Amino acid sequence: MLLLKIQNLSRSFDDKKAINNISFTLRKGEILAILGESGSGKTTLLHLIGALQEPDEGELLLEGNRITPPSRKLIAGHPDIKLVRQDYGLFPNISIRENIAYELRYYEENYRNKRVDKLLKLSGLDKVQTHLPREVSGGEQQRAVIAKAIAEQPKLLLLDEPFSHLDAVNKRRLKTEILRLIKAEEVSCIFVTHDVSDAYGMADRLAIMRKGKILQLDNPQTVYQHPANRYVAEITGEVNIVNEDWVAKAGIKHQFVRPEQIRLATSSQLKAIVLSVKFLGNYYEISLHCLEQELKMFSFEPLVVGAEIGIEIKN
């Protein structure tokens, strides 16, 4: 079922288009990741969806009802849409539990306590609920912010760079916990990021933004395997950009070749010279010279620098 519909949305600042004629939809329960470099318009888009900024053109509908822009309201925002910003936004001198409960301060006490108990358990914060925000980890602070944002059961959750302050270990853990929390609460979610690894394994669909436009929107696997252009190919992962002559000689379909598409093939007529080998933990990154072009491939086994090998490209 459709939750959000955005049609021909635009927003400019000083004659510069921050959002340029964007249209897309979001289903109920769906998680959409928006990937782009700094300045691509990701945060502005979230603010427009959350009715925190005024669009110049276009229409935003939540469950078929027009989202009222801030110019027509006393207080900007929408009761069914919650935005979690990068700067956590927790009150520093009250506990994690009290931070979450604050969002429910106008509700009956018994309901408030049960709801907070549920959110603390779902977010894995029940053991630190009496701690102040500065006494818990960055990942726990981020989970507390998200629990706080969904306390009133919004229909749409907007996350602005939710993993940007975290190291790799905490980022992986937080992704799993946020995904579980969002699915348990049956809330739709749009999150923006500059790191594609944030989207993989979490997003149902992935949108690539650049200069205020959406270049491609599809499920993450399709975007990765069939990028619309060079920018999409490069921002979504490691890629070899080969020239047209190489495409013809190697017998492949397009110019974007992922390192994992290159395979060892002893009997292949396509030969390459191993230039370098880098150990990257659970795999090796191999640099090759093939048909007058340098390529990168991945291997679970080290190869000998200087050796000639046969390769094939999996389309």
Buried (B, 14 or more C-beta within 10 A) or exposed (E): EEBBBBBEBBBBEEEEBBBBBBEBBBBBBBBBBBBBEEEBBBBBBBBBBBBBBEBEEBEBBBEEEEBEBBEEEEEBBBEBBBBBBBEBBBEEEEBBBBBBBBBBEEBEEEEBBEBBBBBBEBBBBEEBBEBBBEEBEBBBBBBBBBBBBBBBEBBBBBBBBBBBBBEEEBBBBBBEBBBEBBEBBEBBBBBBBBEBBBBBEBBBBBBBBBBBBBBBBBEBEEBBBBBEEEBBBEBBBEBBEBEEEBBEBBEBEEBBBBBEBBBBBEEBEBEBBBBEBEEEEEBBBBBBBBBEBEBBBBBEEEBEEEEEBBBBBEE
